């Protein structure tokens, strides 16, 4: 009986990751929508938290992973409710995958902490500039770890998005906060650089692991374990450093919108960060780590637009050019992906036609001898 199941599982894996099927396209669209909505919304909600007197780095770290129970829905609903898969949740989830997920989850927790430290000290312009450097690191590490092939489309996109982020930082140089000491600046600087390096390493490492993953459902299961590990790390930090007491104090007295809006902001962050990470995991699994990094960097420009629309931020000529460069680079990369998928579909169709011809030859040949 196992011989009848395993080949089906292998075919499912090929269909989801390689062939441009309807299911592949649907998963890709859902992943990017989750990444887009999650990234922009989490950025706006994080800004809302700090604008209205929220200040805890541990709270900012904890909310990035503590919404992991939401991942139970994409893990269990396809099998028990929608009946769209024959694979039970956590089937073939080996001890090796469990250990790898825990280790990478701890790395992700450290990345979240470094990001929060940098975000609490640095102005938005400097933080955006430093975080954009992860795309260059991502390209280099992708070449080393997963043997990513450098093409005109991906190199052109990396250059344009990096230039866009640099221009964005220069056009926002006036937002440096008052009283930022050199010590705090350097802490924030190196924390943000560390977060960018860890995230640039995280993406190709996950792509390497996903090559041995059987299906999209298992990607979500790994994501659940990683988020649990990251939350455990953040919870220990919260407990030892008084983060939970700080959260209670902020909600009762410091947050100027009141306790109700404080918890709405926290819950909103829990949901949107999970959407962001779920979308990133899906993009890396279905495409590549470089594509995931490019999408994340491109959304930095969308975060600027979101800040203008929601908070009335200034939108000068520099930000306009930066946004146009960002859109240009991203659209050129998407067009390159479209051409690649079109070629894959054509090659797949030609392969099927060739196999059909060979089968007809085998059928006709015995009849001709008779």
Secondary structure by P-SEA (a helix, b strand, c coil): cccccaaaaaaaaaaacccccaaaaaaaaaaaaaaaaaaaaaaaaaaaaaaaccccaaaaaaacccccccccccccccccccccccccccccccaaaaaaaaaaaaaaaaaaaaaaaaaacccaaaaaaaaaaaaaaaaaaaaaaccccccaaaaaaaaaaaaaaaaaaaaacccccccccaaaaaaaaaaaaaaaaaaaaaaaaaaaaacccccaaaaaaaaaaaaaaaaaaaaaaaaaaaaaaaaaaaacccccccaaaaaaaaaaaaaaaaaaaaaaaaaaaaccaaaaaaaaaaaaaaaaaaaaaaccccccaaaaaaaaaaaaaaaaaaaaaaaaaaaaaaaaaaaaaaaaaaaaaaaaaaaaac
